[in-house]
């Protein structure tokens, strides 16, 4: 998958926005909900956190952070896919938090905020869609306050050979067909498996975070290593 394709990948997400949440639950067997809850445990341990969620989609991670961590008091989610945001805004309205949380159009490569604004910046299953991953990480670091934290949730490949074999079979053969059938967009779910298999993970991604200027970089594998939480401090 070439970088020029990634530059307009948001258009693909607009096309599948109407089935995005449903497919996340089905195709991950509900693990995506558990993984987002785990991200909330990696937030900085201080009060009145103001958070940014990059490539927020329908806002699920931003909402989970608020619901799972009482220190999260306000936040913004940004995404280039406006139709995804349209599905996310009613979720905020339903919870009565539109005075403190919002979703707005924004590019991960040019985050529309000044330096030193947020206590935490998160991105879930979106960093591999950024055309320049290092640049995207540097942008997240730029908008963080000193001692702020970036947290990345992304797919990875299991170390166990049997698990990796089963995982890749599912990603290559079952997920694209099922995702395409339900969403009506077979390309979107072929793209998913292609980007996951070619994206740096584990220590290679930790190195990218260090190159972006983050300190205390750590990784936490989830569910046999099919996803990983990465964190780094400014």
C-alpha positions in Angstrom: 0.0 0.0 0.0 1.7 3.2 -1.2 1.8 6.4 0.8 -0.2 8.3 -1.8 -3.1 5.9 -1.1 -2.9 6.7 2.6 -3.2 10.4 1.9 -6.9 10.0 0.9 -7.8 6.9 3.0 -10.3 9.1 4.9 -12.5 8.9 1.9 -12.7 5.1 2.3 -13.7 5.5 5.9 -16.4 7.9 4.9 -17.8 5.2 2.6 -18.0 2.6 5.4 -19.0 5.0 8.2 -22.5 3.6 8.4 -21.2 0.1 9.3 -17.9 1.0 11.0 -18.9 0.5 14.6 -20.8 -2.7 13.9 -17.9 -4.2 12.0 -15.4 -3.3 14.7 -17.4 -5.3 17.2 -18.0 -8.3 14.8 -14.6 -8.6 13.2 -12.7 -8.2 16.5 -15.1 -10.5 18.4 -15.7 -7.6 20.8 -12.0 -7.3 21.7 -11.9 -3.7 20.4 -14.1 -2.6 23.4 -11.7 -4.3 25.8 -8.6 -2.8 24.2 -9.9 0.7 24.4 -10.6 0.2 28.1 -7.0 -0.8 28.5 -5.8 2.4 26.9 -7.6 4.4 29.6 -5.4 2.7 32.2 -2.3 4.1 30.5 -3.3 7.8 30.8 -1.0 10.0 33.0 -1.9 9.8 36.7 -3.1 13.3 37.3 -6.3 15.2 37.6 -8.4 17.2 35.1 -6.9 15.6 32.0 -7.5 17.4 28.7 -7.1 14.8 25.9 -6.8 14.7 22.2 -7.9 11.6 20.2 -6.4 11.6 16.7 -8.1 9.8 13.8 -11.0 9.5 16.2 -13.5 8.0 13.7 -16.8 7.8 15.5 -15.3 8.9 18.8 -15.3 5.5 20.6 -11.9 5.9 22.2 -12.5 9.5 23.4 -15.8 8.3 25.0 -14.1 5.3 26.6 -11.4 7.4 28.1 -14.0 9.7 29.7 -16.1 6.8 30.9 -13.2 4.7 32.2 -11.0 7.3 33.8 -12.5 9.9 36.2 -9.5 12.2 35.6 -10.5 12.8 32.0 -12.5 16.1 32.2 -12.4 17.4 28.6 -11.2 16.4 25.1 -11.3 16.7 21.4 -11.4 14.1 18.7 -10.2 14.9 15.2 -10.6 13.0 11.9 -10.5 13.8 8.2 -13.6 11.6 7.6 -16.5 13.9 8.3 -19.1 11.2 7.9 -17.5 9.2 10.7 -17.7 12.3 12.9 -21.4 12.6 12.1 -21.9 9.2 13.5 -19.9 10.1 16.6 -21.4 13.4 17.6 -24.8 11.9 18.7 -22.9 9.6 21.1 -21.5 12.7 22.9 -25.0 14.3 22.9 -26.5 11.1 24.4 -24.0 11.3 27.2 -24.6 15.0 27.8 -21.0 16.0 27.5 -21.0 18.2 24.4 -19.9 21.1 26.6 -16.6 19.4 27.4 -16.0 17.0 24.5 -16.2 17.7 20.7 -15.4 16.0 17.4 -14.0 18.1 14.6 -12.3 17.8 11.2 -8.6 17.6 11.5 -5.5 16.1 9.9 -3.0 14.0 11.9 -0.2 15.5 9.9 -1.3 19.0 10.7 -3.1 18.9 14.1 -5.1 22.2 14.4 -3.9 23.1 17.9 -1.0 25.1 19.4 1.9 23.5 21.2 1.6 22.4 24.8 -2.2 22.1 25.0 -3.1 18.5 25.9 -2.2 16.2 28.8 -2.6 13.1 26.6 -2.8 12.4 22.9 -4.2 9.1 21.7 -4.7 7.3 18.4 -6.3 3.9 18.0 -5.9 1.8 14.8 -5.1 5.0 12.9 -1.3 5.6 13.0 -0.7 3.1 10.2 -3.0 5.2 7.9 -0.9 8.3 8.4 1.2 9.0 5.2 4.2 10.0 7.3 4.1 8.0 10.6 7.1 9.8 12.1 5.7 13.2 11.2 2.3 12.2 12.7 4.0 11.1 16.0 6.0 14.4 16.1 2.7 16.3 15.6 1.2 14.5 18.6 4.2 15.3 20.7 4.1 19.0 19.6 0.6 19.5 21.0 1.3 17.7 24.3 2.2 19.6 27.4 5.5 18.9 29.1 5.2 15.5 30.8 2.2 14.8 28.6 1.8 11.3 27.1 1.1 9.9 23.7 -0.7 6.5 23.6 -1.0 4.5 20.4 -3.3 1.4 20.1 -2.5 -0.6 16.9 -2.6 -4.0 15.4 0.6 -6.1 15.6 1.6 -9.7 14.8 1.7 -12.4 17.4 5.0 -14.0 18.3 3.6 -17.4 18.7 3.8 -19.2 15.3 0.4 -21.0 15.6 -1.3 -17.8 16.7 0.3 -15.8 13.9 -0.7 -18.4 11.3 -4.4 -18.4 12.5 -4.4 -14.6 12.7 -3.0 -14.1 9.2 -5.4 -16.6 7.8 -8.3 -14.7 9.3 -6.9 -11.3 8.2 -6.2 -12.4 4.6 -9.2 -14.6 3.8 -12.1 -14.2 6.2 -12.0 -10.6 7.4 -11.9 -9.0 3.9 -14.8 -11.1 2.6 -17.0 -10.6 5.7 -16.1 -6.9 6.0 -16.8 -6.3 2.3 -20.1 -8.1 2.5 -21.4 -6.1 5.4 -20.0 -2.7 4.5 -20.4 -3.0 0.8 -16.8 -1.9 0.3 -14.4 -4.9 -0.2 -11.4 -2.6 -0.8 -11.6 -1.2 2.8 -11.0 -4.5 4.4 -8.4 -5.7 1.9 -6.6 -2.4 2.8 -6.8 -3.3 6.5 -5.0 -6.6 6.1 -2.4 -5.1 3.8 -1.5 -2.3 6.1 -1.4 -4.4 9.2 1.1 -6.9 7.6 3.5 -4.2 6.4 3.4 -1.8 9.4 6.2 -1.7 11.9 5.3 -3.2 15.3 6.9 -4.1 18.6 10.3 -2.7 19.1 10.4 -1.3 15.6 7.5 1.0 16.5 9.0 1.9 19.8 12.1 3.1 17.9 9.8 5.3 15.8 8.4 6.9 18.9 11.9 7.5 20.3 12.9 9.1 17.0 9.8 11.4 17.3 11.3 12.6 20.6 9.3 10.6 23.1 10.9 9.3 26.4 10.0 6.3 28.6 8.7 4.5 25.6 6.9 1.2 26.6 4.7 -1.4 24.8 2.0 -3.6 26.2 0.9 -6.5 23.9 -2.8 -7.4 24.1 -4.7 -10.7 23.3 -1.7 -12.9 22.3 0.0 -9.9 20.6 -2.6 -9.2 17.9 -2.8 -5.6 19.2 -0.3 -3.5 21.2 -0.5 -0.4 23.3 2.5 1.9 22.9 3.2 4.9 25.1 5.7 7.6 25.3 6.2 10.8 27.4 7.1 14.3 26.3 
